[in-house]
Amino acid sequence: MIGLISATSAGGAARDRVAAAWPSRTRVYEGPVREALERAFAECEQVVCFLATGAVVRLAAPLLRGKDVDPGVVCVDEAGRFAVALLGGHEGGANALAHEVADVLGATPVVTTATDAVDVPGLDTLGLPVEGDVAGVTRAILDGEPVALEGGFGHPLPPLPSPVTSGQRQPGQPVIRVTDRVLELGPGEVVLRPGSLTVGVGASKGAPTEEVLGLIESALRDAGLSPASVAALATVDAKAEEPGIVEAAARLGVPVVTYPADELAGVDVPNPSDAPLAAVGTPSVAEAAAMRGGGELLVPKRKSAPEGRAPMATCAVVRRAPRGRLAVVGLGPGARDLLTPRARGELRRASVLVGLDQYVDQIRDLLRPGTRVIESGLGAEEERARTAVAEAQKGQAVALIGSGDAGVYAMASPALAEASDDIDVIGVPGVTAALAAAAILGAPLGHDHVSISLSDLHTPWEVIERRVRAAAEADIIVTFYNPRSRGRDWQLPKALSILAEHREPTTPVGVVRNASRPDESALLSTIGELDPAVVDMMTVVTVGNTATREIAGRMVTPRGYRWQHAAVPSEVSQ
């Protein structure tokens, strides 16, 4: 929850704009400002104060407990000109919130965090829990001092700046260690906690949360393992809603993963037992659930030890091997403002970027320093897909980019055909060329529609023609991708002639070239009048169905609402 606090009518106006934009995310605190801020600090994850920064500094100072627990605080001046990330830029999310508030108010975000100022990822923004001398190591990175990275191989970290290099630490050198082991840390040392541990848990009905959680914590402590590296609790399906397990997971901040009993029964474990076999249908719960996804068994099954009664909980701990990460990212049709925030985030997160050279040029300025770029030209799609998967299998964080949506005539298909289950794959949708063109033309896709590529490079023409005929007979709106090239100029006229067998010559046809780019152009014609010579490979052609009309210079396909039948516009071009 985001607390909103103001002291004047001008500040209140800006506050109310933010509250109206985010009704489910915000809470307005009324009354004296000091008391309102105290309540917001206690109840909210973030706070936006529509006050002078000096006033907020004085009011917030007595409330501060530590950067790991304090809410992120953003200050907005009463004129709504600036949104200043004041406290908790990274851990409290104030930096990101400043940008969000600025978007709502049309203000300028002000972020002064040193790492953000020089576009270096902060150690507390890498997606892993961090412990130790964060300030000291960050200062060394910013000063360009050599910093050692130990244990990072195989973990999909974002790009790290050039002073950070993998290898053994030299005496006195700052170091970043990636490990799930508990370490004693001194000055110039930090540890990143990978989510490498899975804790299998079994519990009798009604097992107390404290017993389950205490068992897990003691098992980790005795093995020298950090609770911050626990990625999940695992158990049998029958215990999915067992309160003690569910609450223990909540306190650890991890999900509960469950498996059917017959699957767990097939896992070879060192310590099977008749008791769980009789109770839930598998000779092992804790060990089998922990080992179900593979990995190294670090803590074999152990039981809780309550005083005066029988144990009600068991646990086992497994370390999973790190997995690489492949994000298949759609860049949209070309305009920067049609690149989604999620796509931007994945580009910033990637330590390796793979893509067509002309697409890489579109987003090169968004990449963090240190990102390794692997680019190639047209016709090398399979090579790019294999390269991206291979880099992910090395444990890298990889972004494979494509135009539009990467799953539509683009890189997702060849990449996922190459990928196995040893890497994590994330699909990032993008605005397709068909959608961008439709928005320019009007509303041509208002009813059922299909996209068909006219390129016979990967699909025989006989198959393409059969699909065009099916769309024609079904009266479906058709968007043609790859409609015409210098060496392939007869397919579009043929496809239009097939559609013309089932549609009037006056059926609208929209032609959009380079949708959303600076040299964008659009033409509205008909099946009977369209000159295929105006079409090339940078063009998308949309052919309406029998209901599509040109209305006020726009291509419109009625959705078929009943109320529209009685109110058809008079200025309809036939």
Secondary structure as a PSIPRED ss2 file (coil, helix, strand):
# PSIPRED VFORMAT (PSIPRED V4.0)

   1 M C   1.000  0.000  0.000
   2 I E   0.000  0.000  1.000
   3 G E   0.000  0.000  1.000
   4 L E   0.000  0.000  1.000
   5 I E   0.000  0.000  1.000
   6 S E   0.000  0.000  1.000
   7 A C   1.000  0.000  0.000
   8 T C   1.000  0.000  0.000
   9 S H   0.000  1.000  0.000
  10 A H   0.000  1.000  0.000
  11 G H   0.000  1.000  0.000
  12 G H   0.000  1.000  0.000
  13 A H   0.000  1.000  0.000
  14 A H   0.000  1.000  0.000
  15 R H   0.000  1.000  0.000
  16 D H   0.000  1.000  0.000
  17 R H   0.000  1.000  0.000
  18 V H   0.000  1.000  0.000
  19 A H   0.000  1.000  0.000
  20 A H   0.000  1.000  0.000
  21 A H   0.000  1.000  0.000
  22 W C   1.000  0.000  0.000
  23 P C   1.000  0.000  0.000
  24 S C   1.000  0.000  0.000
  25 R C   1.000  0.000  0.000
  26 T E   0.000  0.000  1.000
  27 R E   0.000  0.000  1.000
  28 V E   0.000  0.000  1.000
  29 Y C   1.000  0.000  0.000
  30 E C   1.000  0.000  0.000
  31 G C   1.000  0.000  0.000
  32 P C   1.000  0.000  0.000
  33 V H   0.000  1.000  0.000
  34 R H   0.000  1.000  0.000
  35 E H   0.000  1.000  0.000
  36 A H   0.000  1.000  0.000
  37 L H   0.000  1.000  0.000
  38 E H   0.000  1.000  0.000
  39 R H   0.000  1.000  0.000
  40 A H   0.000  1.000  0.000
  41 F H   0.000  1.000  0.000
  42 A H   0.000  1.000  0.000
  43 E H   0.000  1.000  0.000
  44 C C   1.000  0.000  0.000
  45 E C   1.000  0.000  0.000
  46 Q E   0.000  0.000  1.000
  47 V E   0.000  0.000  1.000
  48 V E   0.000  0.000  1.000
  49 C E   0.000  0.000  1.000
  50 F E   0.000  0.000  1.000
  51 L C   1.000  0.000  0.000
  52 A C   1.000  0.000  0.000
  53 T H   0.000  1.000  0.000
  54 G H   0.000  1.000  0.000
  55 A H   0.000  1.000  0.000
  56 V H   0.000  1.000  0.000
  57 V H   0.000  1.000  0.000
  58 R H   0.000  1.000  0.000
  59 L H   0.000  1.000  0.000
  60 A H   0.000  1.000  0.000
  61 A H   0.000  1.000  0.000
  62 P H   0.000  1.000  0.000
  63 L H   0.000  1.000  0.000
  64 L C   1.000  0.000  0.000
  65 R C   1.000  0.000  0.000
  66 G C   1.000  0.000  0.000
  67 K C   1.000  0.000  0.000
  68 D C   1.000  0.000  0.000
  69 V C   1.000  0.000  0.000
  70 D C   1.000  0.000  0.000
  71 P C   1.000  0.000  0.000
  72 G E   0.000  0.000  1.000
  73 V E   0.000  0.000  1.000
  74 V E   0.000  0.000  1.000
  75 C E   0.000  0.000  1.000
  76 V E   0.000  0.000  1.000
  77 D C   1.000  0.000  0.000
  78 E C   1.000  0.000  0.000
  79 A C   1.000  0.000  0.000
  80 G C   1.000  0.000  0.000
  81 R C   1.000  0.000  0.000
  82 F E   0.000  0.000  1.000
  83 A E   0.000  0.000  1.000
  84 V E   0.000  0.000  1.000
  85 A E   0.000  0.000  1.000
  86 L E   0.000  0.000  1.000
  87 L E   0.000  0.000  1.000
  88 G C   1.000  0.000  0.000
  89 G C   1.000  0.000  0.000
  90 H C   1.000  0.000  0.000
  91 E C   1.000  0.000  0.000
  92 G C   1.000  0.000  0.000
  93 G C   1.000  0.000  0.000
  94 A H   0.000  1.000  0.000
  95 N H   0.000  1.000  0.000
  96 A H   0.000  1.000  0.000
  97 L H   0.000  1.000  0.000
  98 A H   0.000  1.000  0.000
  99 H H   0.000  1.000  0.000
 100 E H   0.000  1.000  0.000
 101 V H   0.000  1.000  0.000
 102 A H   0.000  1.000  0.000
 103 D H   0.000  1.000  0.000
 104 V H   0.000  1.000  0.000
 105 L H   0.000  1.000  0.000
 106 G C   1.000  0.000  0.000
 107 A C   1.000  0.000  0.000
 108 T E   0.000  0.000  1.000
 109 P E   0.000  0.000  1.000
 110 V E   0.000  0.000  1.000
 111 V C   1.000  0.000  0.000
 112 T C   1.000  0.000  0.000
 113 T C   1.000  0.000  0.000
 114 A H   0.000  1.000  0.000
 115 T H   0.000  1.000  0.000
 116 D H   0.000  1.000  0.000
 117 A H   0.000  1.000  0.000
 118 V C   1.000  0.000  0.000
 119 D C   1.000  0.000  0.000
 120 V C   1.000  0.000  0.000
 121 P C   1.000  0.000  0.000
 122 G C   1.000  0.000  0.000
 123 L H   0.000  1.000  0.000
 124 D H   0.000  1.000  0.000
 125 T H   0.000  1.000  0.000
 126 L C   1.000  0.000  0.000
 127 G C   1.000  0.000  0.000
 128 L C   1.000  0.000  0.000
 129 P C   1.000  0.000  0.000
 130 V E   0.000  0.000  1.000
 131 E E   0.000  0.000  1.000
 132 G E   0.000  0.000  1.000
 133 D C   1.000  0.000  0.000
 134 V H   0.000  1.000  0.000
 135 A H   0.000  1.000  0.000
 136 G H   0.000  1.000  0.000
 137 V H   0.000  1.000  0.000
 138 T H   0.000  1.000  0.000
 139 R H   0.000  1.000  0.000
 140 A H   0.000  1.000  0.000
 141 I H   0.000  1.000  0.000
 142 L H   0.000  1.000  0.000
 143 D C   1.000  0.000  0.000
 144 G C   1.000  0.000  0.000
 145 E C   1.000  0.000  0.000
 146 P C   1.000  0.000  0.000
 147 V E   0.000  0.000  1.000
 148 A E   0.000  0.000  1.000
 149 L E   0.000  0.000  1.000
 150 E E   0.000  0.000  1.000
 151 G C   1.000  0.000  0.000
 152 G C   1.000  0.000  0.000
 153 F C   1.000  0.000  0.000
 154 G C   1.000  0.000  0.000
 155 H C   1.000  0.000  0.000
 156 P C   1.000  0.000  0.000
 157 L C   1.000  0.000  0.000
 158 P C   1.000  0.000  0.000
 159 P C   1.000  0.000  0.000
 160 L C   1.000  0.000  0.000
 161 P C   1.000  0.000  0.000
 162 S C   1.000  0.000  0.000
 163 P C   1.000  0.000  0.000
 164 V E   0.000  0.000  1.000
 165 T E   0.000  0.000  1.000
 166 S E   0.000  0.000  1.000
 167 G C   1.000  0.000  0.000
 168 Q C   1.000  0.000  0.000
 169 R C   1.000  0.000  0.000
 170 Q C   1.000  0.000  0.000
 171 P C   1.000  0.000  0.000
 172 G C   1.000  0.000  0.000
 173 Q C   1.000  0.000  0.000
 174 P C   1.000  0.000  0.000
 175 V E   0.000  0.000  1.000
 176 I E   0.000  0.000  1.000
 177 R E   0.000  0.000  1.000
 178 V E   0.000  0.000  1.000
 179 T C   1.000  0.000  0.000
 180 D C   1.000  0.000  0.000
 181 R E   0.000  0.000  1.000
 182 V C   1.000  0.000  0.000
 183 L C   1.000  0.000  0.000
 184 E C   1.000  0.000  0.000
 185 L C   1.000  0.000  0.000
 186 G C   1.000  0.000  0.000
 187 P C   1.000  0.000  0.000
 188 G C   1.000  0.000  0.000
 189 E E   0.000  0.000  1.000
 190 V E   0.000  0.000  1.000
 191 V E   0.000  0.000  1.000
 192 L E   0.000  0.000  1.000
 193 R C   1.000  0.000  0.000
 194 P C   1.000  0.000  0.000
 195 G C   1.000  0.000  0.000
 196 S C   1.000  0.000  0.000
 197 L E   0.000  0.000  1.000
 198 T E   0.000  0.000  1.000
 199 V E   0.000  0.000  1.000
 200 G E   0.000  0.000  1.000
 201 V E   0.000  0.000  1.000
 202 G E   0.000  0.000  1.000
 203 A E   0.000  0.000  1.000
 204 S C   1.000  0.000  0.000
 205 K C   1.000  0.000  0.000
 206 G C   1.000  0.000  0.000
 207 A C   1.000  0.000  0.000
 208 P C   1.000  0.000  0.000
 209 T H   0.000  1.000  0.000
 210 E H   0.000  1.000  0.000
 211 E H   0.000  1.000  0.000
 212 V H   0.000  1.000  0.000
 213 L H   0.000  1.000  0.000
 214 G H   0.000  1.000  0.000
 215 L H   0.000  1.000  0.000
 216 I H   0.000  1.000  0.000
 217 E H   0.000  1.000  0.000
 218 S H   0.000  1.000  0.000
 219 A H   0.000  1.000  0.000
 220 L H   0.000  1.000  0.000
 221 R H   0.000  1.000  0.000
 222 D H   0.000  1.000  0.000
 223 A C   1.000  0.000  0.000
 224 G C   1.000  0.000  0.000
 225 L E   0.000  0.000  1.000
 226 S C   1.000  0.000  0.000
 227 P H   0.000  1.000  0.000
 228 A H   0.000  1.000  0.000
 229 S H   0.000  1.000  0.000
 230 V E   0.000  0.000  1.000
 231 A E   0.000  0.000  1.000
 232 A E   0.000  0.000  1.000
 233 L E   0.000  0.000  1.000
 234 A E   0.000  0.000  1.000
 235 T E   0.000  0.000  1.000
 236 V E   0.000  0.000  1.000
 237 D H   0.000  1.000  0.000
 238 A H   0.000  1.000  0.000
 239 K H   0.000  1.000  0.000
 240 A C   1.000  0.000  0.000
 241 E C   1.000  0.000  0.000
 242 E C   1.000  0.000  0.000
 243 P H   0.000  1.000  0.000
 244 G H   0.000  1.000  0.000
 245 I H   0.000  1.000  0.000
 246 V H   0.000  1.000  0.000
 247 E H   0.000  1.000  0.000
 248 A H   0.000  1.000  0.000
 249 A H   0.000  1.000  0.000
 250 A H   0.000  1.000  0.000
 251 R H   0.000  1.000  0.000
 252 L H   0.000  1.000  0.000
 253 G C   1.000  0.000  0.000
 254 V C   1.000  0.000  0.000
 255 P C   1.000  0.000  0.000
 256 V E   0.000  0.000  1.000
 257 V E   0.000  0.000  1.000
 258 T E   0.000  0.000  1.000
 259 Y E   0.000  0.000  1.000
 260 P C   1.000  0.000  0.000
 261 A H   0.000  1.000  0.000
 262 D H   0.000  1.000  0.000
 263 E H   0.000  1.000  0.000
 264 L H   0.000  1.000  0.000
 265 A H   0.000  1.000  0.000
 266 G C   1.000  0.000  0.000
 267 V C   1.000  0.000  0.000
 268 D C   1.000  0.000  0.000
 269 V C   1.000  0.000  0.000
 270 P C   1.000  0.000  0.000
 271 N C   1.000  0.000  0.000
 272 P C   1.000  0.000  0.000
 273 S C   1.000  0.000  0.000
 274 D H   0.000  1.000  0.000
 275 A H   0.000  1.000  0.000
 276 P H   0.000  1.000  0.000
 277 L H   0.000  1.000  0.000
 278 A H   0.000  1.000  0.000
 279 A H   0.000  1.000  0.000
 280 V H   0.000  1.000  0.000
 281 G C   1.000  0.000  0.000
 282 T C   1.000  0.000  0.000
 283 P C   1.000  0.000  0.000
 284 S C   1.000  0.000  0.000
 285 V C   1.000  0.000  0.000
 286 A H   0.000  1.000  0.000
 287 E H   0.000  1.000  0.000
 288 A H   0.000  1.000  0.000
 289 A H   0.000  1.000  0.000
 290 A H   0.000  1.000  0.000
 291 M H   0.000  1.000  0.000
 292 R C   1.000  0.000  0.000
 293 G C   1.000  0.000  0.000
 294 G C   1.000  0.000  0.000
 295 G C   1.000  0.000  0.000
 296 E E   0.000  0.000  1.000
 297 L E   0.000  0.000  1.000
 298 L E   0.000  0.000  1.000
 299 V E   0.000  0.000  1.000
 300 P E   0.000  0.000  1.000
 301 K E   0.000  0.000  1.000
 302 R E   0.000  0.000  1.000
 303 K E   0.000  0.000  1.000
 304 S C   1.000  0.000  0.000
 305 A C   1.000  0.000  0.000
 306 P C   1.000  0.000  0.000
 307 E C   1.000  0.000  0.000
 308 G C   1.000  0.000  0.000
 309 R C   1.000  0.000  0.000
 310 A C   1.000  0.000  0.000
 311 P C   1.000  0.000  0.000
 312 M C   1.000  0.000  0.000
 313 A E   0.000  0.000  1.000
 314 T E   0.000  0.000  1.000
 315 C E   0.000  0.000  1.000
 316 A E   0.000  0.000  1.000
 317 V E   0.000  0.000  1.000
 318 V E   0.000  0.000  1.000
 319 R E   0.000  0.000  1.000
 320 R C   1.000  0.000  0.000
 321 A C   1.000  0.000  0.000
 322 P C   1.000  0.000  0.000
 323 R C   1.000  0.000  0.000
 324 G E   0.000  0.000  1.000
 325 R E   0.000  0.000  1.000
 326 L E   0.000  0.000  1.000
 327 A E   0.000  0.000  1.000
 328 V E   0.000  0.000  1.000
 329 V E   0.000  0.000  1.000
 330 G E   0.000  0.000  1.000
 331 L C   1.000  0.000  0.000
 332 G E   0.000  0.000  1.000
 333 P C   1.000  0.000  0.000
 334 G C   1.000  0.000  0.000
 335 A C   1.000  0.000  0.000
 336 R H   0.000  1.000  0.000
 337 D H   0.000  1.000  0.000
 338 L H   0.000  1.000  0.000
 339 L C   1.000  0.000  0.000
 340 T C   1.000  0.000  0.000
 341 P H   0.000  1.000  0.000
 342 R H   0.000  1.000  0.000
 343 A H   0.000  1.000  0.000
 344 R H   0.000  1.000  0.000
 345 G H   0.000  1.000  0.000
 346 E H   0.000  1.000  0.000
 347 L H   0.000  1.000  0.000
 348 R H   0.000  1.000  0.000
 349 R H   0.000  1.000  0.000
 350 A C   1.000  0.000  0.000
 351 S C   1.000  0.000  0.000
 352 V E   0.000  0.000  1.000
 353 L E   0.000  0.000  1.000
 354 V E   0.000  0.000  1.000
 355 G E   0.000  0.000  1.000
 356 L E   0.000  0.000  1.000
 357 D H   0.000  1.000  0.000
 358 Q H   0.000  1.000  0.000
 359 Y H   0.000  1.000  0.000
 360 V H   0.000  1.000  0.000
 361 D H   0.000  1.000  0.000
 362 Q H   0.000  1.000  0.000
 363 I H   0.000  1.000  0.000
 364 R H   0.000  1.000  0.000
 365 D H   0.000  1.000  0.000
 366 L H   0.000  1.000  0.000
 367 L C   1.000  0.000  0.000
 368 R C   1.000  0.000  0.000
 369 P C   1.000  0.000  0.000
 370 G C   1.000  0.000  0.000
 371 T C   1.000  0.000  0.000
 372 R E   0.000  0.000  1.000
 373 V E   0.000  0.000  1.000
 374 I E   0.000  0.000  1.000
 375 E E   0.000  0.000  1.000
 376 S E   0.000  0.000  1.000
 377 G C   1.000  0.000  0.000
 378 L C   1.000  0.000  0.000
 379 G C   1.000  0.000  0.000
 380 A C   1.000  0.000  0.000
 381 E H   0.000  1.000  0.000
 382 E H   0.000  1.000  0.000
 383 E H   0.000  1.000  0.000
 384 R H   0.000  1.000  0.000
 385 A H   0.000  1.000  0.000
 386 R H   0.000  1.000  0.000
 387 T H   0.000  1.000  0.000
 388 A H   0.000  1.000  0.000
 389 V H   0.000  1.000  0.000
 390 A H   0.000  1.000  0.000
 391 E H   0.000  1.000  0.000
 392 A H   0.000  1.000  0.000
 393 Q H   0.000  1.000  0.000
 394 K C   1.000  0.000  0.000
 395 G C   1.000  0.000  0.000
 396 Q C   1.000  0.000  0.000
 397 A E   0.000  0.000  1.000
 398 V E   0.000  0.000  1.000
 399 A E   0.000  0.000  1.000
 400 L E   0.000  0.000  1.000
 401 I E   0.000  0.000  1.000
 402 G E   0.000  0.000  1.000
 403 S C   1.000  0.000  0.000
 404 G E   0.000  0.000  1.000
 405 D C   1.000  0.000  0.000
 406 A C   1.000  0.000  0.000
 407 G C   1.000  0.000  0.000
 408 V C   1.000  0.000  0.000
 409 Y C   1.000  0.000  0.000
 410 A C   1.000  0.000  0.000
 411 M C   1.000  0.000  0.000
 412 A H   0.000  1.000  0.000
 413 S H   0.000  1.000  0.000
 414 P H   0.000  1.000  0.000
 415 A H   0.000  1.000  0.000
 416 L H   0.000  1.000  0.000
 417 A H   0.000  1.000  0.000
 418 E H   0.000  1.000  0.000
 419 A C   1.000  0.000  0.000
 420 S C   1.000  0.000  0.000
 421 D C   1.000  0.000  0.000
 422 D C   1.000  0.000  0.000
 423 I E   0.000  0.000  1.000
 424 D E   0.000  0.000  1.000
 425 V E   0.000  0.000  1.000
 426 I E   0.000  0.000  1.000
 427 G E   0.000  0.000  1.000
 428 V E   0.000  0.000  1.000
 429 P C   1.000  0.000  0.000
 430 G C   1.000  0.000  0.000
 431 V C   1.000  0.000  0.000
 432 T C   1.000  0.000  0.000
 433 A H   0.000  1.000  0.000
 434 A H   0.000  1.000  0.000
 435 L H   0.000  1.000  0.000
 436 A H   0.000  1.000  0.000
 437 A H   0.000  1.000  0.000
 438 A H   0.000  1.000  0.000
 439 A H   0.000  1.000  0.000
 440 I H   0.000  1.000  0.000
 441 L H   0.000  1.000  0.000
 442 G E   0.000  0.000  1.000
 443 A E   0.000  0.000  1.000
 444 P C   1.000  0.000  0.000
 445 L C   1.000  0.000  0.000
 446 G C   1.000  0.000  0.000
 447 H C   1.000  0.000  0.000
 448 D C   1.000  0.000  0.000
 449 H E   0.000  0.000  1.000
 450 V E   0.000  0.000  1.000
 451 S E   0.000  0.000  1.000
 452 I E   0.000  0.000  1.000
 453 S E   0.000  0.000  1.000
 454 L C   1.000  0.000  0.000
 455 S C   1.000  0.000  0.000
 456 D C   1.000  0.000  0.000
 457 L C   1.000  0.000  0.000
 458 H C   1.000  0.000  0.000
 459 T C   1.000  0.000  0.000
 460 P C   1.000  0.000  0.000
 461 W H   0.000  1.000  0.000
 462 E H   0.000  1.000  0.000
 463 V H   0.000  1.000  0.000
 464 I H   0.000  1.000  0.000
 465 E H   0.000  1.000  0.000
 466 R H   0.000  1.000  0.000
 467 R H   0.000  1.000  0.000
 468 V H   0.000  1.000  0.000
 469 R H   0.000  1.000  0.000
 470 A H   0.000  1.000  0.000
 471 A H   0.000  1.000  0.000
 472 A H   0.000  1.000  0.000
 473 E H   0.000  1.000  0.000
 474 A C   1.000  0.000  0.000
 475 D C   1.000  0.000  0.000
 476 I C   1.000  0.000  0.000
 477 I E   0.000  0.000  1.000
 478 V E   0.000  0.000  1.000
 479 T E   0.000  0.000  1.000
 480 F E   0.000  0.000  1.000
 481 Y E   0.000  0.000  1.000
 482 N C   1.000  0.000  0.000
 483 P C   1.000  0.000  0.000
 484 R C   1.000  0.000  0.000
 485 S E   0.000  0.000  1.000
 486 R C   1.000  0.000  0.000
 487 G C   1.000  0.000  0.000
 488 R E   0.000  0.000  1.000
 489 D C   1.000  0.000  0.000
 490 W C   1.000  0.000  0.000
 491 Q H   0.000  1.000  0.000
 492 L H   0.000  1.000  0.000
 493 P H   0.000  1.000  0.000
 494 K H   0.000  1.000  0.000
 495 A H   0.000  1.000  0.000
 496 L H   0.000  1.000  0.000
 497 S H   0.000  1.000  0.000
 498 I H   0.000  1.000  0.000
 499 L H   0.000  1.000  0.000
 500 A H   0.000  1.000  0.000
 501 E C   1.000  0.000  0.000
 502 H C   1.000  0.000  0.000
 503 R C   1.000  0.000  0.000
 504 E C   1.000  0.000  0.000
 505 P C   1.000  0.000  0.000
 506 T C   1.000  0.000  0.000
 507 T C   1.000  0.000  0.000
 508 P E   0.000  0.000  1.000
 509 V E   0.000  0.000  1.000
 510 G E   0.000  0.000  1.000
 511 V E   0.000  0.000  1.000
 512 V E   0.000  0.000  1.000
 513 R E   0.000  0.000  1.000
 514 N C   1.000  0.000  0.000
 515 A C   1.000  0.000  0.000
 516 S C   1.000  0.000  0.000
 517 R C   1.000  0.000  0.000
 518 P C   1.000  0.000  0.000
 519 D C   1.000  0.000  0.000
 520 E C   1.000  0.000  0.000
 521 S E   0.000  0.000  1.000
 522 A E   0.000  0.000  1.000
 523 L E   0.000  0.000  1.000
 524 L E   0.000  0.000  1.000
 525 S E   0.000  0.000  1.000
 526 T E   0.000  0.000  1.000
 527 I C   1.000  0.000  0.000
 528 G C   1.000  0.000  0.000
 529 E C   1.000  0.000  0.000
 530 L C   1.000  0.000  0.000
 531 D C   1.000  0.000  0.000
 532 P H   0.000  1.000  0.000
 533 A H   0.000  1.000  0.000
 534 V H   0.000  1.000  0.000
 535 V C   1.000  0.000  0.000
 536 D C   1.000  0.000  0.000
 537 M C   1.000  0.000  0.000
 538 M C   1.000  0.000  0.000
 539 T E   0.000  0.000  1.000
 540 V E   0.000  0.000  1.000
 541 V E   0.000  0.000  1.000
 542 T E   0.000  0.000  1.000
 543 V E   0.000  0.000  1.000
 544 G C   1.000  0.000  0.000
 545 N C   1.000  0.000  0.000
 546 T C   1.000  0.000  0.000
 547 A C   1.000  0.000  0.000
 548 T C   1.000  0.000  0.000
 549 R E   0.000  0.000  1.000
 550 E E   0.000  0.000  1.000
 551 I E   0.000  0.000  1.000
 552 A C   1.000  0.000  0.000
 553 G C   1.000  0.000  0.000
 554 R E   0.000  0.000  1.000
 555 M E   0.000  0.000  1.000
 556 V E   0.000  0.000  1.000
 557 T C   1.000  0.000  0.000
 558 P C   1.000  0.000  0.000
 559 R C   1.000  0.000  0.000
 560 G C   1.000  0.000  0.000
 561 Y C   1.000  0.000  0.000
 562 R H   0.000  1.000  0.000
 563 W H   0.000  1.000  0.000
 564 Q H   0.000  1.000  0.000
 565 H C   1.000  0.000  0.000
 566 A C   1.000  0.000  0.000
 567 A C   1.000  0.000  0.000
 568 V C   1.000  0.000  0.000
 569 P C   1.000  0.000  0.000
 570 S C   1.000  0.000  0.000
 571 E C   1.000  0.000  0.000
 572 V E   0.000  0.000  1.000
 573 S E   0.000  0.000  1.000
 574 Q C   1.000  0.000  0.000
